[in-house]
Amino acid sequence: MKARRYCTTNARSGLRLRASPISGEVLDVLKNGSLLEVLDDQHWLKVRDQNGREGYISADYTEAAPPPEATAGVTANIVNFQSQGSNISGDLIRIDEDFVVFLTQIDEKLKTLELQLIVTSSLRKPDQDITNTVVEPAKSSNHFVGHALDFNLQYGGEYYNSKRITELDISQENTDDPVSDAQVKRFLNWLAKDASPLRWGGTFSTPDPIHLDDALNLNDQAAYKQKLTQLWG
């Protein structure tokens, strides 16, 4: 079996990832130092990025790199989140044990705002059929390793699904906002700005307003891949 080859980008202002060599559609601008798997070795390298996206980059702006190493001690341990006494609820909330600490932080914030978070999706298989999605599921989703949730919010009798959350302008808190709108805005702003490494999907390039995760697939790609392999092979 042929050994996999890797490279890193070496272009301070970023390197264009194209759908085909020379003048192909620009798929993304890769950050300097991005780790890529080399799929085809010519002047224009066919590569795969850490999100599984394939394209072409100029070999002039790359350096050889070793394959990513496995992260020692990383294990996937899926648990059922115990929602009793929590402001987080759902039929079955299955997450990785390492993600529980973030749900504890989220629960504390929800309680200060008197909000309820209803989980609609947690751990799921990579090949699981998904219906009624807000956006197309990511190829390297944090759902696959139990580090993501899809959710709705509730304040009193007011229910906030994707449509209603999208209608909110969370960049502004107006004095005439209903209390429920104001509390939801405060939670989403906290999630987007002050809860790192947690991310709110409403800030993604393709917004997903009922999604949150801890960006494990970006911040620790080796750990993500290890957990993915341990869970699903």
FIKOLZA-1660 file (N, C-alpha, C; in steps of 0.1 Angstrom, whole numbers, plus 5000, padded with zeros to 4 digits):
% residues 233
   i   px   py   pz ch aa at
   1 5008 4988 5000  A  M  N
   1 5000 5000 5000  A  M CA
   1 5009 5012 5000  A  M  C
   2 5006 5022 4991  A  K  N
   2 5014 5034 4990  A  K CA
   2 5012 5043 5002  A  K  C
   3 5024 5047 5007  A  A  N
   3 5023 5056 5019  A  A CA
   3 5017 5070 5015  A  A  C
   4 5009 5075 5024  A  R  N
   4 5003 5088 5022  A  R CA
   4 5013 5099 5023  A  R  C
   5 5012 5109 5014  A  R  N
   5 5021 5121 5014  A  R CA
   5 5014 5133 5019  A  R  C
   6 5021 5142 5026  A  Y  N
   6 5014 5154 5031  A  Y CA
   6 5023 5166 5027  A  Y  C
   7 5017 5178 5027  A  C  N
   7 5025 5190 5026  A  C CA
   7 5018 5201 5034  A  C  C
   8 5025 5212 5036  A  T  N
   8 5018 5224 5043  A  T CA
   8 5020 5235 5033  A  T  C
   9 5010 5245 5034  A  T  N
   9 5011 5256 5025  A  T CA
   9 5021 5266 5031  A  T  C
  10 5028 5274 5022  A  N  N
  10 5038 5283 5026  A  N CA
  10 5035 5296 5018  A  N  C
  11 5025 5303 5021  A  A  N
  11 5021 5315 5014  A  A CA
  11 5014 5324 5025  A  A  C
  12 5021 5335 5029  A  R  N
  12 5016 5343 5040  A  R CA
  12 5002 5349 5038  A  R  C
  13 4999 5352 5026  A  S  N
  13 4986 5359 5023  A  S CA
  13 4976 5348 5020  A  S  C
  14 4979 5335 5021  A  G  N
  14 4969 5325 5018  A  G CA
  14 4972 5319 5004  A  G  C
  15 4967 5307 5002  A  L  N
  15 4969 5300 4989  A  L CA
  15 4956 5295 4984  A  L  C
  16 4953 5298 4972  A  R  N
  16 4940 5294 4966  A  R CA
  16 4939 5279 4963  A  R  C
  17 4928 5273 4968  A  L  N
  17 4925 5259 4965  A  L CA
  17 4915 5259 4953  A  L  C
  18 4919 5254 4942  A  R  N
  18 4911 5254 4930  A  R CA
  18 4905 5241 4926  A  R  C
  19 4894 5241 4919  A  A  N
  19 4887 5229 4915  A  A CA
  19 4895 5222 4904  A  A  C
  20 4903 5229 4896  A  S  N
  20 4911 5224 4886  A  S CA
  20 4923 5233 4885  A  S  C
  21 4934 5228 4879  A  P  N
  21 4947 5235 4878  A  P CA
  21 4945 5249 4871  A  P  C
  22 4954 5258 4874  A  I  N
  22 4956 5271 4868  A  I CA
  22 4945 5281 4870  A  I  C
  23 4934 5279 4863  A  S  N
  23 4923 5289 4863  A  S CA
  23 4910 5283 4868  A  S  C
  24 4910 5272 4875  A  G  N
  24 4898 5266 4880  A  G CA
  24 4891 5274 4891  A  G  C
  25 4879 5271 4893  A  E  N
  25 4871 5278 4904  A  E CA
  25 4878 5278 4917  A  E  C
  26 4879 5289 4924  A  V  N
  26 4885 5290 4937  A  V CA
  26 4876 5284 4947  A  V  C
  27 4879 5273 4954  A  L  N
  27 4871 5266 4964  A  L CA
  27 4873 5273 4977  A  L  C
  28 4885 5277 4980  A  D  N
  28 4888 5283 4993  A  D CA
  28 4902 5290 4992  A  D  C
  29 4905 5298 5002  A  V  N
  29 4918 5304 5004  A  V CA
  29 4924 5298 5016  A  V  C
  30 4934 5289 5015  A  L  N
  30 4939 5282 5026  A  L CA
  30 4949 5290 5034  A  L  C
  31 4948 5289 5048  A  K  N
  31 4957 5297 5056  A  K CA
  31 4971 5292 5055  A  K  C
  32 4980 5301 5057  A  N  N
  32 4995 5297 5057  A  N CA
  32 4997 5286 5068  A  N  C
  33 5004 5275 5064  A  G  N
  33 5006 5264 5073  A  G CA
  33 4996 5253 5073  A  G  C
  34 4986 5254 5064  A  S  N
  34 4975 5244 5063  A  S CA
  34 4981 5230 5059  A  S  C
  35 4977 5220 5067  A  L  N
  35 4982 5206 5064  A  L CA
  35 4973 5200 5053  A  L  C
  36 4979 5194 5043  A  L  N
  36 4971 5188 5032  A  L CA
  36 4977 5175 5028  A  L  C
  37 4968 5166 5024  A  E  N
  37 4972 5153 5019  A  E CA
  37 4974 5154 5004  A  E  C
  38 4986 5150 4999  A  V  N
  38 4989 5151 4984  A  V CA
  38 4983 5139 4977  A  V  C
  39 4974 5141 4968  A  L  N
  39 4967 5130 4960  A  L CA
  39 4974 5128 4947  A  L  C
  40 4979 5139 4941  A  D  N
  40 4986 5138 4928  A  D CA
  40 4997 5147 4927  A  D  C
  41 5009 5143 4923  A  D  N
  41 5021 5151 4924  A  D CA
  41 5026 5156 4911  A  D  C
  42 5022 5168 4907  A  Q  N
  42 5027 5175 4895  A  Q CA
  42 5030 5189 4899  A  Q  C
  43 5032 5198 4889  A  H  N
  43 5034 5212 4893  A  H CA
  43 5022 5217 4901  A  H  C
  44 5010 5213 4896  A  W  N
  44 4998 5216 4904  A  W CA
  44 4994 5204 4912  A  W  C
  45 4995 5205 4925  A  L  N
  45 4992 5193 4934  A  L CA
  45 4977 5191 4936  A  L  C
  46 4973 5179 4934  A  K  N
  46 4959 5176 4938  A  K CA
  46 4960 5172 4953  A  K  C
  47 4952 5179 4961  A  V  N
  47 4953 5177 4975  A  V CA
  47 4939 5175 4982  A  V  C
  48 4939 5171 4994  A  R  N
  48 4927 5170 5002  A  R CA
  48 4930 5177 5015  A  R  C
  49 4921 5186 5019  A  D  N
  49 4923 5194 5031  A  D CA
  49 4917 5186 5043  A  D  C
  50 4918 5192 5055  A  Q  N
  50 4914 5185 5067  A  Q CA
  50 4899 5183 5068  A  Q  C
  51 4891 5190 5060  A  N  N
  51 4877 5188 5059  A  N CA
  51 4872 5179 5049  A  N  C
  52 4882 5172 5042  A  G  N
  52 4879 5162 5032  A  G CA
  52 4876 5168 5018  A  G  C
  53 4879 5181 5016  A  R  N
  53 4876 5188 5003  A  R CA
  53 4889 5186 4995  A  R  C
  54 4886 5183 4982  A  E  N
  54 4897 5180 4972  A  E CA
  54 4898 5192 4962  A  E  C
  55 4911 5195 4958  A  G  N
  55 4913 5205 4948  A  G CA
  55 4927 5206 4944  A  G  C
  56 4931 5217 4938  A  Y  N
  56 4945 5219 4933  A  Y CA
  56 4951 5231 4938  A  Y  C
  57 4964 5230 4942  A  I  N
  57 4972 5242 4946  A  I CA
  57 4985 5242 4939  A  I  C
  58 4992 5253 4938  A  S  N
  58 5005 5254 4931  A  S CA
  58 5016 5248 4941  A  S  C
  59 5024 5239 4935  A  A  N
  59 5034 5233 4943  A  A CA
  59 5045 5243 4948  A  A  C
  60 5046 5254 4941  A  D  N
  60 5056 5264 4944  A  D CA
  60 5054 5270 4958  A  D  C
  61 5042 5268 4964  A  Y  N
  61 5040 5274 4977  A  Y CA
  61 5037 5264 4987  A  Y  C
  62 5044 5253 4987  A  T  N
  62 5042 5242 4996  A  T CA
  62 5055 5237 5001  A  T  C
  63 5055 5230 5012  A  E  N
  63 5066 5223 5018  A  E CA
  63 5062 5209 5022  A  E  C
  64 5071 5200 5021  A  A  N
  64 5069 5186 5025  A  A CA
  64 5066 5186 5040  A  A  C
  65 5057 5177 5044  A  A  N
  65 5053 5176 5058  A  A CA
  65 5050 5162 5062  A  A  C
  66 5053 5158 5074  A  P  N
  66 5050 5144 5079  A  P CA
  66 5035 5142 5081  A  P  C
  67 5031 5130 5080  A  P  N
  67 5016 5128 5083  A  P CA
  67 5013 5131 5097  A  P  C
  68 5000 5135 5099  A  P  N
  68 4996 5139 5113  A  P CA
  68 4997 5127 5122  A  P  C
  69 5002 5129 5134  A  E  N
  69 5004 5119 5144  A  E CA
  69 4991 5117 5152  A  E  C
  70 4990 5104 5156  A  A  N
  70 4978 5102 5165  A  A CA
  70 4981 5109 5179  A  A  C
  71 4970 5113 5185  A  T  N
  71 4971 5120 5198  A  T CA
  71 4970 5110 5209  A  T  C
  72 4981 5109 5217  A  A  N
  72 4982 5099 5228  A  A CA
  72 4970 5101 5238  A  A  C
  73 4964 5090 5242  A  G  N
  73 4954 5090 5252  A  G CA
  73 4941 5095 5248  A  G  C
  74 4939 5097 5235  A  V  N
  74 4925 5102 5231  A  V CA
  74 4916 5090 5229  A  V  C
  75 4905 5090 5236  A  T  N
  75 4895 5080 5234  A  T CA
  75 4881 5086 5232  A  T  C
  76 4873 5079 5225  A  A  N
  76 4859 5083 5224  A  A CA
  76 4850 5075 5234  A  A  C
  77 4843 5082 5243  A  N  N
  77 4835 5075 5253  A  N CA
  77 4821 5082 5253  A  N  C
  78 4812 5076 5246  A  I  N
  78 4799 5082 5244  A  I CA
  78 4790 5079 5256  A  I  C
  79 4784 5090 5262  A  V  N
  79 4776 5088 5273  A  V CA
  79 4762 5095 5270  A  V  C
  80 4752 5091 5278  A  N  N
  80 4739 5097 5278  A  N CA
  80 4739 5108 5288  A  N  C
  81 4737 5120 5283  A  F  N
  81 4737 5132 5291  A  F CA
  81 4724 5132 5300  A  F  C
  82 4727 5133 5313  A  Q  N
  82 4716 5133 5323  A  Q CA
  82 4710 5147 5325  A  Q  C
  83 4698 5149 5319  A  S  N
  83 4692 5162 5318  A  S CA
  83 4684 5166 5330  A  S  C
  84 4682 5157 5340  A  Q  N
  84 4674 5159 5351  A  Q CA
  84 4679 5171 5359  A  Q  C
  85 4671 5181 5362  A  G  N
  85 4675 5193 5369  A  G CA
  85 4682 5203 5360  A  G  C
  86 4684 5200 5347  A  S  N
  86 4691 5209 5338  A  S CA
  86 4681 5216 5329  A  S  C
  87 4685 5227 5324  A  N  N
  87 4677 5235 5314  A  N CA
  87 4680 5230 5300  A  N  C
  88 4686 5219 5299  A  I  N
  88 4689 5212 5286  A  I CA
  88 4681 5199 5286  A  I  C
  89 4673 5197 5275  A  S  N
  89 4664 5185 5275  A  S CA
  89 4664 5180 5261  A  S  C
  90 4659 5168 5259  A  G  N
  90 4658 5161 5246  A  G CA
  90 4655 5146 5249  A  G  C
  91 4650 5139 5239  A  D  N
  91 4647 5125 5241  A  D CA
  91 4659 5117 5245  A  D  C
  92 4670 5118 5237  A  L  N
  92 4682 5110 5240  A  L CA
  92 4694 5119 5236  A  L  C
  93 4701 5124 5245  A  I  N
  93 4713 5132 5242  A  I CA
  93 4725 5124 5244  A  I  C
  94 4731 5120 5233  A  R  N
  94 4743 5111 5233  A  R CA
  94 4755 5120 5229  A  R  C
  95 4765 5121 5238  A  I  N
  95 4777 5130 5235  A  I CA
  95 4789 5123 5240  A  I  C
  96 4801 5127 5235  A  D  N
  96 4813 5123 5240  A  D CA
  96 4816 5128 5254  A  D  C
  97 4822 5120 5262  A  E  N
  97 4824 5124 5276  A  E CA
  97 4832 5137 5277  A  E  C
  98 4841 5140 5267  A  D  N
  98 4849 5152 5267  A  D CA
  98 4840 5164 5265  A  D  C
  99 4828 5162 5259  A  F  N
  99 4819 5173 5256  A  F CA
  99 4810 5177 5267  A  F  C
 100 4809 5169 5278  A  V  N
 100 4800 5171 5289  A  V CA
 100 4803 5185 5296  A  V  C
 101 4816 5188 5297  A  V  N
 101 4820 5200 5304  A  V CA
 101 4813 5213 5297  A  V  C
 102 4812 5212 5284  A  F  N
 102 4806 5223 5277  A  F CA
 102 4791 5224 5279  A  F  C
 103 4785 5213 5280  A  L  N
 103 4770 5213 5283  A  L CA
 103 4768 5219 5297  A  L  C
 104 4777 5216 5306  A  T  N
 104 4776 5222 5319  A  T CA
 104 4777 5237 5319  A  T  C
 105 4786 5242 5311  A  Q  N
 105 4787 5257 5309  A  Q CA
 105 4775 5263 5303  A  Q  C
 106 4770 5256 5292  A  I  N
 106 4758 5260 5286  A  I CA
 106 4746 5261 5295  A  I  C
 107 4745 5250 5303  A  D  N
 107 4733 5249 5313  A  D CA
 107 4734 5261 5322  A  D  C
 108 4745 5264 5327  A  E  N
 108 4747 5276 5337  A  E CA
 108 4742 5289 5330  A  E  C
 109 4746 5291 5318  A  K  N
 109 4741 5303 5311  A  K CA
 109 4726 5303 5308  A  K  C
 110 4721 5291 5304  A  L  N
 110 4706 5290 5302  A  L CA
 110 4699 5294 5315  A  L  C
 111 4703 5289 5326  A  K  N
 111 4696 5292 5339  A  K CA
 111 4696 5306 5342  A  K  C
 112 4707 5313 5340  A  T  N
 112 4708 5328 5343  A  T CA
 112 4698 5336 5334  A  T  C
 113 4695 5330 5322  A  L  N
 113 4686 5337 5312  A  L CA
 113 4672 5331 5313  A  L  C
 114 4670 5321 5321  A  E  N
 114 4657 5314 5322  A  E CA
 114 4652 5308 5308  A  E  C
 115 4662 5303 5301  A  L  N
 115 4659 5297 5288  A  L CA
 115 4660 5282 5289  A  L  C
 116 4653 5275 5281  A  Q  N
 116 4654 5260 5279  A  Q CA
 116 4660 5258 5265  A  Q  C
 117 4669 5248 5265  A  L  N
 117 4675 5244 5252  A  L CA
 117 4670 5229 5250  A  L  C
 118 4663 5227 5238  A  I  N
 118 4658 5214 5235  A  I CA
 118 4666 5208 5224  A  I  C
 119 4673 5197 5227  A  V  N
 119 4682 5191 5218  A  V CA
 119 4674 5183 5208  A  V  C
 120 4677 5185 5195  A  T  N
 120 4670 5178 5184  A  T CA
 120 4679 5168 5177  A  T  C
 121 4693 5169 5179  A  S  N
 121 4702 5160 5173  A  S CA
 121 4715 5161 5181  A  S  C
 122 4721 5149 5184  A  S  N
 122 4734 5149 5191  A  S CA
 122 4744 5140 5183  A  S  C
 123 4748 5129 5189  A  L  N
 123 4757 5119 5181  A  L CA
 123 4749 5113 5170  A  L  C
 124 4756 5112 5158  A  R  N
 124 4750 5105 5147  A  R CA
 124 4761 5098 5139  A  R  C
 125 4757 5088 5131  A  K  N
 125 4766 5080 5123  A  K CA
 125 4769 5088 5110  A  K  C
 126 4782 5087 5105  A  P  N
 126 4785 5094 5093  A  P CA
 126 4776 5091 5081  A  P  C
 127 4771 5079 5080  A  D  N
 127 4763 5075 5069  A  D CA
 127 4748 5076 5072  A  D  C
 128 4744 5082 5083  A  Q  N
 128 4730 5083 5087  A  Q CA
 128 4723 5092 5078  A  Q  C
 129 4711 5088 5073  A  D  N
 129 4702 5096 5065  A  D CA
 129 4696 5107 5074  A  D  C
 130 4697 5120 5070  A  I  N
 130 4692 5131 5077  A  I CA
 130 4681 5138 5069  A  I  C
 131 4670 5140 5075  A  T  N
 131 4659 5147 5068  A  T CA
 131 4656 5160 5075  A  T  C
 132 4650 5169 5068  A  N  N
 132 4645 5182 5073  A  N CA
 132 4657 5190 5079  A  N  C
 133 4669 5189 5072  A  T  N
 133 4680 5197 5077  A  T CA
 133 4680 5211 5073  A  T  C
 134 4685 5220 5081  A  V  N
 134 4686 5235 5077  A  V CA
 134 4696 5237 5067  A  V  C
 135 4708 5230 5068  A  V  N
 135 4718 5231 5058  A  V CA
 135 4723 5217 5055  A  V  C
 136 4731 5215 5044  A  E  N
 136 4736 5202 5040  A  E CA
 136 4746 5198 5051  A  E  C
 137 4745 5186 5057  A  P  N
 137 4755 5182 5067  A  P CA
 137 4769 5182 5062  A  P  C
 138 4778 5186 5071  A  A  N
 138 4792 5187 5068  A  A CA
 138 4798 5173 5067  A  A  C
 139 4808 5171 5058  A  K  N
 139 4815 5158 5056  A  K CA
 139 4823 5154 5068  A  K  C
 140 4828 5164 5076  A  S  N
 140 4836 5161 5088  A  S CA
 140 4828 5167 5100  A  S  C
 141 4816 5163 5102  A  S  N
 141 4808 5169 5112  A  S CA
 141 4812 5165 5126  A  S  C
 142 4811 5174 5135  A  N  N
 142 4814 5171 5149  A  N CA
 142 4803 5163 5155  A  N  C
 143 4792 5162 5149  A  H  N
 143 4781 5152 5153  A  H CA
 143 4786 5138 5153  A  H  C
 144 4795 5135 5144  A  F  N
 144 4800 5121 5142  A  F CA
 144 4808 5116 5154  A  F  C
 145 4813 5126 5162  A  V  N
 145 4821 5122 5174  A  V CA
 145 4815 5126 5187  A  V  C
 146 4802 5131 5186  A  G  N
 146 4795 5135 5199  A  G CA
 146 4800 5148 5204  A  G  C
 147 4804 5157 5195  A  H  N
 147 4809 5170 5200  A  H CA
 147 4801 5182 5193  A  H  C
 148 4788 5179 5191  A  A  N
 148 4779 5189 5185  A  A CA
 148 4764 5186 5189  A  A  C
 149 4756 5197 5189  A  L  N
 149 4742 5196 5191  A  L CA
 149 4735 5204 5181  A  L  C
 150 4723 5200 5177  A  D  N
 150 4713 5208 5171  A  D CA
 150 4702 5210 5181  A  D  C
 151 4696 5222 5181  A  F  N
 151 4687 5226 5192  A  F CA
 151 4676 5236 5187  A  F  C
 152 4666 5237 5196  A  N  N
 152 4657 5248 5196  A  N CA
 152 4657 5254 5210  A  N  C
 153 4652 5267 5211  A  L  N
 153 4652 5274 5224  A  L CA
 153 4638 5277 5228  A  L  C
 154 4636 5278 5241  A  Q  N
 154 4622 5282 5246  A  Q CA
 154 4624 5291 5258  A  Q  C
 155 4616 5301 5258  A  Y  N
 155 4615 5310 5269  A  Y CA
 155 4600 5311 5273  A  Y  C
 156 4596 5306 5284  A  G  N
 156 4582 5306 5288  A  G CA
 156 4574 5298 5277  A  G  C
 157 4564 5304 5272  A  G  N
 157 4556 5298 5261  A  G CA
 157 4561 5301 5247  A  G  C
 158 4572 5308 5246  A  E  N
 158 4577 5312 5233  A  E CA
 158 4588 5302 5228  A  E  C
 159 4586 5297 5216  A  Y  N
 159 4595 5286 5211  A  Y CA
 159 4602 5292 5199  A  Y  C
 160 4615 5289 5199  A  Y  N
 160 4624 5295 5188  A  Y CA
 160 4631 5283 5181  A  Y  C
 161 4626 5281 5168  A  N  N
 161 4631 5271 5159  A  N CA
 161 4641 5279 5149  A  N  C
 162 4645 5272 5139  A  S  N
 162 4655 5278 5130  A  S CA
 162 4649 5290 5123  A  S  C
 163 4637 5290 5119  A  K  N
 163 4630 5301 5112  A  K CA
 163 4630 5313 5121  A  K  C
 164 4625 5311 5133  A  R  N
 164 4624 5323 5142  A  R CA
 164 4637 5328 5147  A  R  C
 165 4647 5320 5149  A  I  N
 165 4660 5324 5153  A  I CA
 165 4666 5332 5142  A  I  C
 166 4665 5328 5129  A  T  N
 166 4670 5335 5118  A  T CA
 166 4664 5349 5116  A  T  C
 167 4652 5351 5121  A  E  N
 167 4645 5364 5119  A  E CA
 167 4650 5374 5130  A  E  C
 168 4657 5369 5140  A  L  N
 168 4663 5378 5150  A  L CA
 168 4675 5385 5145  A  L  C
 169 4677 5398 5148  A  D  N
 169 4689 5405 5146  A  D CA
 169 4697 5405 5159  A  D  C
 170 4706 5395 5160  A  I  N
 170 4713 5394 5173  A  I CA
 170 4724 5405 5175  A  I  C
 171 4727 5412 5165  A  S  N
 171 4737 5422 5166  A  S CA
 171 4732 5435 5174  A  S  C
 172 4719 5435 5176  A  Q  N
 172 4713 5447 5183  A  Q CA
 172 4704 5442 5194  A  Q  C
 173 4704 5448 5205  A  E  N
 173 4694 5446 5216  A  E CA
 173 4686 5459 5217  A  E  C
 174 4674 5458 5213  A  N  N
 174 4665 5470 5213  A  N CA
 174 4657 5470 5226  A  N  C
 175 4654 5482 5230  A  T  N
 175 4647 5484 5243  A  T CA
 175 4632 5479 5241  A  T  C
 176 4627 5479 5229  A  D  N
 176 4613 5474 5227  A  D CA
 176 4613 5459 5223  A  D  C
 177 4624 5452 5224  A  D  N
 177 4624 5437 5222  A  D CA
 177 4615 5431 5232  A  D  C
 178 4607 5421 5228  A  P  N
 178 4600 5412 5238  A  P CA
 178 4611 5406 5247  A  P  C
 179 4608 5403 5260  A  V  N
 179 4617 5397 5269  A  V CA
 179 4623 5384 5263  A  V  C
 180 4614 5376 5257  A  S  N
 180 4619 5363 5251  A  S CA
 180 4629 5365 5240  A  S  C
 181 4627 5375 5231  A  D  N
 181 4637 5378 5221  A  D CA
 181 4650 5382 5227  A  D  C
 182 4649 5391 5237  A  A  N
 182 4661 5397 5243  A  A CA
 182 4670 5386 5249  A  A  C
 183 4663 5376 5256  A  Q  N
 183 4670 5366 5263  A  Q CA
 183 4677 5356 5253  A  Q  C
 184 4670 5353 5242  A  V  N
 184 4675 5344 5232  A  V CA
 184 4687 5351 5225  A  V  C
 185 4686 5364 5222  A  K  N
 185 4697 5371 5216  A  K CA
 185 4709 5371 5226  A  K  C
 186 4707 5373 5239  A  R  N
 186 4718 5373 5248  A  R CA
 186 4725 5359 5248  A  R  C
 187 4718 5349 5248  A  F  N
 187 4724 5335 5248  A  F CA
 187 4732 5333 5235  A  F  C
 188 4726 5336 5223  A  L  N
 188 4733 5334 5211  A  L CA
 188 4745 5343 5210  A  L  C
 189 4745 5355 5215  A  N  N
 189 4757 5364 5215  A  N CA
 189 4768 5358 5224  A  N  C
 190 4764 5353 5235  A  W  N
 190 4773 5346 5244  A  W CA
 190 4780 5334 5237  A  W  C
 191 4771 5326 5231  A  L  N
 191 4776 5314 5224  A  L CA
 191 4786 5318 5212  A  L  C
 192 4783 5329 5205  A  A  N
 192 4791 5333 5194  A  A CA
 192 4804 5340 5198  A  A  C
 193 4804 5347 5209  A  K  N
 193 4815 5356 5212  A  K CA
 193 4823 5353 5225  A  K  C
 194 4816 5347 5234  A  D  N
 194 4823 5346 5248  A  D CA
 194 4824 5331 5253  A  D  C
 195 4821 5321 5245  A  A  N
 195 4820 5308 5250  A  A CA
 195 4831 5299 5243  A  A  C
 196 4841 5305 5237  A  S  N
 196 4852 5297 5230  A  S CA
 196 4857 5286 5239  A  S  C
 197 4859 5274 5233  A  P  N
 197 4859 5270 5219  A  P CA
 197 4846 5267 5213  A  P  C
 198 4835 5269 5221  A  L  N
 198 4822 5266 5215  A  L CA
 198 4819 5276 5203  A  L  C
 199 4812 5271 5193  A  R  N
 199 4808 5279 5182  A  R CA
 199 4793 5278 5180  A  R  C
 200 4787 5290 5176  A  W  N
 200 4773 5289 5172  A  W CA
 200 4773 5289 5156  A  W  C
 201 4764 5280 5151  A  G  N
 201 4763 5278 5137  A  G CA
 201 4758 5290 5129  A  G  C
 202 4752 5299 5136  A  G  N
 202 4747 5311 5130  A  G CA
 202 4758 5320 5124  A  G  C
 203 4770 5318 5129  A  T  N
 203 4781 5326 5124  A  T CA
 203 4789 5319 5113  A  T  C
 204 4785 5307 5109  A  F  N
 204 4792 5299 5098  A  F CA
 204 4790 5306 5085  A  F  C
 205 4799 5303 5075  A  S  N
 205 4798 5309 5062  A  S CA
 205 4785 5305 5056  A  S  C
 206 4780 5293 5058  A  T  N
 206 4766 5289 5055  A  T CA
 206 4759 5288 5068  A  T  C
 207 4751 5298 5072  A  P  N
 207 4746 5298 5086  A  P CA
 207 4737 5286 5089  A  P  C
 208 4739 5281 5101  A  D  N
 208 4731 5270 5106  A  D CA
 208 4727 5274 5121  A  D  C
 209 4716 5281 5122  A  P  N
 209 4713 5288 5134  A  P CA
 209 4709 5279 5146  A  P  C
 210 4707 5266 5143  A  I  N
 210 4703 5258 5154  A  I CA
 210 4714 5247 5157  A  I  C
 211 4726 5251 5155  A  H  N
 211 4737 5242 5157  A  H CA
 211 4748 5248 5166  A  H  C
 212 4754 5240 5174  A  L  N
 212 4766 5244 5182  A  L CA
 212 4775 5233 5183  A  L  C
 213 4788 5236 5184  A  D  N
 213 4799 5226 5186  A  D CA
 213 4811 5232 5192  A  D  C
 214 4821 5224 5194  A  D  N
 214 4834 5229 5200  A  D CA
 214 4845 5229 5190  A  D  C
 215 4842 5228 5177  A  A  N
 215 4852 5229 5167  A  A CA
 215 4864 5219 5168  A  A  C
 216 4861 5207 5174  A  L  N
 216 4871 5197 5175  A  L CA
 216 4877 5194 5162  A  L  C
 217 4869 5193 5152  A  N  N
 217 4874 5189 5138  A  N CA
 217 4884 5199 5132  A  N  C
 218 4884 5211 5138  A  L  N
 218 4893 5221 5133  A  L CA
 218 4905 5224 5143  A  L  C
 219 4902 5224 5156  A  N  N
 219 4912 5227 5166  A  N CA
 219 4921 5215 5170  A  N  C
 220 4916 5203 5168  A  D  N
 220 4925 5191 5171  A  D CA
 220 4921 5180 5161  A  D  C
 221 4926 5182 5149  A  Q  N
 221 4922 5172 5139  A  Q CA
 221 4926 5158 5141  A  Q  C
 222 4937 5156 5148  A  A  N
 222 4942 5143 5151  A  A CA
 222 4933 5136 5161  A  A  C
 223 4928 5144 5171  A  A  N
 223 4919 5138 5181  A  A CA
 223 4906 5135 5175  A  A  C
 224 4901 5144 5166  A  Y  N
 224 4888 5141 5159  A  Y CA
 224 4889 5128 5151  A  Y  C
 225 4900 5126 5143  A  K  N
 225 4901 5115 5135  A  K CA
 225 4902 5102 5144  A  K  C
 226 4909 5103 5155  A  Q  N
 226 4910 5091 5164  A  Q CA
 226 4897 5087 5169  A  Q  C
 227 4889 5097 5174  A  K  N
 227 4876 5094 5179  A  K CA
 227 4867 5089 5168  A  K  C
 228 4868 5094 5156  A  L  N
 228 4859 5090 5145  A  L CA
 228 4862 5075 5142  A  L  C
 229 4875 5072 5142  A  T  N
 229 4879 5058 5139  A  T CA
 229 4875 5048 5150  A  T  C
 230 4877 5052 5162  A  Q  N
 230 4873 5044 5174  A  Q CA
 230 4858 5041 5174  A  Q  C
 231 4850 5051 5170  A  L  N
 231 4835 5049 5170  A  L CA
 231 4830 5041 5158  A  L  C
 232 4835 5044 5146  A  W  N
 232 4829 5039 5134  A  W CA
 232 4838 5031 5125  A  W  C
 233 4851 5030 5129  A  G  N
 233 4860 5022 5121  A  G CA
 233 4866 5030 5109  A  G  C
% end
